Amino acid sequence: MANIKIPTPLRNLTDNLTSVEIDGNKVFEIIDNLESKFPGVKSKIMTDGELKHFVNIYINGEDIRYLNSLSTDVNKTDEISIVPAVAGG
């Protein structure tokens, strides 16, 4: 099971948990399993089968967009962070 860091905007869907353990061998499997356990999460981070532009997912600090995107392999010891972009001025 990989450790998924849950950002504050999604915690209302995950019983206010800051991290959860989820099974999956690929990022898309992790997202599907996260959705099964916490309905509504997937629609907050994805649209039309792709990550929303303002959402980044990191595996051990590496942006999956520079790896194999949603098909990136996930190991049991990996730490996955879902990071919504923050606008500021």
N, C-alpha and C positions, 0 to 999 in steps of 0.2 A: 504494500500500500504506500502510495506517495503522500507526502504531507503537502496540503494545499493551504496557502495563506489567503485568508478571506479579507478583502478590503472593507472598510467601514460601510460604504454604500450598499454592500450586499449582505451585511450581517443580519439585517431584519429578515432575510430569507433562510438564514442558517442558524436560527435560534441564538443569535448573537455570539456565535463561536468565532474566534479569531483564526482558527485553523481546523482543518478536518483531514482525516485519513481516507483516501479514496483509491480503489483498485483501478487499474487500466494499464495497458502497454503502450498506448499512443495518447497524445494530447486530446484528440477527439473522443476517445473512450473515457478519459478522465472527465471531460465535460459532460458526456452523456450520463455517466454514473453519478456525477455531482447533481445533475438535473433530476435523476431518479430519486435521489435521497432528499433533495431540496428543490421541489418544483418552483419554477420561475427564474432560477439562476441563469439558465441558458439564454432566455430571451433578453436578459439584461446585458449579456456580453457578446451575443452573436446575432446576426441577421443574414438571411439568405445563405446559410451554411458557412459564413465567414465571420471572423472576429470583427466587431464594430471598430471603426477607425480610431476611436478614443480609448480602446481597451488594449492593453499589452499583457502578454503572458510570458513569464520568465521561468526557465528551468535552471536552477542553480546559478542564477544571475545572468543567463543568456537569453536574449529575446528570441522567441520561437520563429519570428518572421525572418530571422537570419539563419535559421536551422532548416527544418523541414516543415515549418508552419504547423498545422494541426496534425500532420502525420509524424511529428517528431516523437522518437522513442522516449519512453518514460521508464526509469528504473525504480525499484522499491525504495531506494535511499534518496531519491531526488526530492528537492524542495521546489514546489511550484508556487509562484506568486502571480496573482491576478491583480493588475495595476491599472485602474482607470486614469486617463490623463487628467491633469488638473490645469485649468486655465487660470491665468493670473495677469495682473497688470501693475 
